[in-house]
Amino acid sequence: MKKTLKKKTSGNEKNQDKVLREHLGYLLKGGGAHVHFEDALMGFPKSKQGVFAKGLPHTGWQLLEHVRIAQWDILEFSRNAKHVSPDFPGGYWPKTPLPSNDAVWEKSAKSFLRDLEEMIALVKNPKADLFAKIPHGSGQTILREALLLADHNAYHLGQLVDLRRALGAWPEE
């Protein structure tokens, strides 16, 4: 009689899963060669939040609000089947080049950080299958969405650093 072997998850596979989740959290926070969100925004002068720099297409406000909206959309798509994404591309950018007041800038920054922590919590949750197709998607996985988010944030936070340099508002230490 032939025995059917039941595949067990080895300790090594569990460790690899944990390590992958830790690496994703690190990447999403801006680890390694990527700038941290707080570093890109810390000390951004209020007087320059809505200023265009020569040769650059966006203001600080536009970049901040764009990464906030896009990150929120990716997070909600990853966990909520009823989520409806904004219209593309217009729904992913603010309507004005500057925030209406200081509180709006602060609210956007805090929302970005909150949603970032929620995405990190999602990828670190061992109950979340990083490789399973998202049921309401068209082939996306949580892993793909986390990598997309890390890539998107890194690109636009790099733009924010370039903008600050062009405006003379980046600490060159």
Steps between C-alpha positions, in 0.01 A plus 500: 500500500631840399491777758407851393730748661338808640707808434592673821624853530853476621657729755720633222196597289342676797825685561523601134144634515583702813819635342313598182241688705771679697677600178175635356439708812854636481461584130163669550638720780775623269780271606838460335562739214148647518422825676268484800176695465568699817845601373359619168238715674677611819580868479317558172443876517133600511576785264619253233233229522319635193804627305612354167876471442635569154498185290299293748133418436355491852484695826562347840127499569423321175759232574390452861134475413568274200695243704234514771214437256683227307611323818146515644365354175753213496437422868122502464510296179716243684253451784154619396298341221256793501770764449459723195819656366511867398483588132839470332702713479313807624368343819853429620617862504382801699306766312726785613879544518490602867308387807213720611658535846764351732252257653432339161874434447528348848187289452635363172838415657334325798265307271796386291681372811188328637430323170867403468490338845178319404659363182803387699268331752321327213820356348637401841180317595577128458130437430521714184604279208749714310484275192125441465319692231286777645146369435362829369807577287625388163799295610655732760636366829573676827870446427467672163305789651759545778783507246304739277443729798865494606609578143243778454582664833875481440463665158288790620686552828814526287322769299419677825869500596592634153238772537632600841854515362386715208320733743806519727306330779688170540762459775817410307686321779 
